[in-house]
Amino acid sequence: MAIDTQQLRTCLGHFATGVTAVTCAVGEELHGATVSAFMAVSLAPPLVLVSLNRASKAARLLPSRPFTVNVLSEEQHNLALRFAGRPTSHGSTPPWQPAPGRHLAPALLGSLATFFCSPWACHDGGDHLLFLGRVEHVDQRPDAQPLLFYRSTFHALNSMNA
């Protein structure tokens, strides 16, 4: 029996996730993509995974490049929209933070947590590519609250409790 893809997508939307922006540099040009499919894979070695639609610009840019996973805070809602291809009128230039090492990718200022990664592996995931990165450096803002994605909409943590 074939699964209806729209029904599957709607059902998957009932799983609340955090929101990340995956960033990389191509020469001097900085790029980012909003991603909700992010997970820890291993502590030894330290590995994380992001899943990107294989037709996306980010999936074409990421192979063999360092990348940074920025766990977005609730005040970064406009950045999530911008990197999802739906820019708002609030700010035109993202607030970038330089990488902590020469061979790592830049980050976004104000993120809840940041994972600076070197490329580890890329695997076929059907209509997505699964990028594993070796975590080389981390940073965090313990005072911030997460931006969440639930049923195709961004939410603040406090709004989920209402």
N, C-alpha and C positions, 0 to 999 in steps of 0.2 A: 504494500500500500504506500503510495507516494504521499509525502508530507507537503501540505500547503505552506509555501515559504512565508506568506504574510501572517498566517496563523502561528507559525513557529516564531517569527520575529516578535509578534505581540506577546506570546507566552514567555519568551526570553526576557522581554521588557519588565516582567514582574520580579526579576532579580535585580535588586538595587546594587549599584556599583559606585566606586569612587570615579573621579574624572581625572585623567592625566593629559598632558600635552607632551608629545615626544618631539624633541628638538634635535637638529643637527646643523652642521655647517657644510656648505659646498663652496669651497674657496672662501671669499669674504661674505657670501650671501648666507643669511640665517633663515632656517625653515622650521615650521612646526605643524603638528597635526593633533587634533583632539582625539583621544583614544580612551575607551572605557574597558577594553580587553587587555588588562595588565595583571600580572601575577608574579609572586615569588616562585622560583623553581628549586633553588638549592642554596644552602648556607655555606657549603664547602664543596666545590668553589662557590663563591657568591654569584648566583645567576638570577636574572629576572627575564620575563617574556612579555613582549607586546605583539598583538595580532593586528595586522593591517590588511585592508582590502587590497588584493593584488593589483587592481586597476587604479589605485590611488597614486598620487604624485609622491607621497611619503614612502610608499613601498618601492618605488623606482629609485628614490634617493638613498635609502638606508643601507642597502647591501654593502658590506665591508667598511662601513663608516661608523665612527664613534657616535653614540647618541645619548641623550639625557632624557630620563623620564621625570617629569615635573608633576607631582601630585598636587592638583589645584585646590586652593583654598576657596571658601565661599565668596570672598571678595574678587576672585578672578573669573567670575561668570562671563564677563565680556571677552576675556581671552579665550575661554572655551568656545564661545560662539565664533570668534574670529578665526581660530584654527580649525573650526568645523566648516568653514566656508560661508559663514553667516555673520559678517562683520557688523558691528553696531557703530553708532556715531560717537561713542565714548572712547576717545583716544585712538590715534592712528598708528603709533609705534609701540610695540610691546617693550616692556622694561627688561632688557637683557642683562644677564650677569655673566661675566667671563668664566670660562672653564677653569677649574683649579689646577689643571695640568695642560701642557702643550698638546697632548694627543687625545684630549677629551673634547666633548661638544659643550657649547654654552647652555646656560639655563635661563629660566624666567625668574626674575625677582619676585618675592612674595609668595612662593609656593609653600605648601604645607610640608612636603618632603621632596627631596631631590636625589635621584640615583644617576650618577655619572658613569656611563658604561663604555667599555670597549666591545667591539663585535665578537661574538662567540660562535654563533651558528644561525643558519636560516633554514627553515623547513617548510615543506608544502603543507598547507592547511586548507585544501579545497579552493574556495574562492578567496582565501586569505593566505598571507605569508606569515609565518611565526618567527619572529626575530628574538633570539636569545642574546642577552648582553651580560658580560662579566662586570659586576659592580666594582668600580675602582675607587670611588669616593662617594660619600653620602653627606647630606645636610638636612636639617629639619627646623621647623618653627613650631614648637610645642604649644604655643599660645593661640594658634590659628585653628579654625574649624574647617572641615572638608566640604567640598562641593560634591554633591551626589547626583547620580543619574538614575531615574526610576520612571518607568512607563513613558519613555521618550521625552522626558522633561528634566531639566536641571532643578535641583532642590538644595536648600540649606539643611543642615542636620536638624536644627530646631523646628523647621517646617514639617519634617517627617514625624515629629512627636505630637503635632497638633491634631 
